[in-house]
């Protein structure tokens, strides 16, 4: 239950339970409130976080994402799904990806269109090998004839940036309140990670890994390795994703290089 996360095994430097409005915690009240009490605690946590952190124009988005996270977590816990908090984050991320799918689709379509033009672009470069201006002129004519905007894949990518910033801030806000401290997810000991958000902002977020103590990280190799698997998986997934949606880059085309930088 979420209320347990407010009282057990607080690590130094993390959120203190006194930051949230207190509810009666007698056995009778716990039995009466149940899941609704858990939802109230998560909502109170989100409200407290919102006061402490100003998200500017993204505040409505962050609040909405936190509300969705609260709804998913309550529903999954009511259904007795193991690792409900972790799966609620997965569900929230899936919803965000689904909402941004039309933009992603446009980005992929633009990339595929550029890939289909590559043979023609190679032919232009071979024909006007010594004439860079002619290459650019013929390439632009090719784009116009094919009705393709070489920057079409950039705009959808830029449009999704505020959405994913909002997702990041909503999850960071929940983590900064300590709600994820005792919420593991399969091999991951804690969804909050091995350090606190405050420590990361203070520049000491890597102290859990380095410097070594007697030849091992301060938290030990077993727990550290569980966390280190995550960035490795992220790099692999990002590489595959970028390889799929990135068009071939013409070194003589400034627009193509700009697109590659934005997407990558």
TAQUI-V340466 format. One record per run of one state. SS is the DSSP state (@ for helix, = for strand, . for the rest). FROM is the first residue (numbers start at 1). TO is the last residue. If there is no record, write none. Layout:
# TAQUI-V340466
((SS/FROM/TO) (SS/FROM/TO))
This chain:
# TAQUI-V340466
((./1/1) (@/2/6) (./7/16) (@/17/19) (./20/26) (@/27/52) (./53/55) (@/56/78) (./79/83) (@/84/99) (./100/100) (@/101/116) (./117/117) (@/118/127) (./128/131) (@/132/146) (./147/151) (@/152/176) (./177/184) (=/185/185) (./186/187) (=/188/188) (./189/196) (@/197/201) (./202/212) (=/213/213) (./214/215) (=/216/216) (./217/220) (@/221/245) (./246/253) (@/254/263) (./264/264))
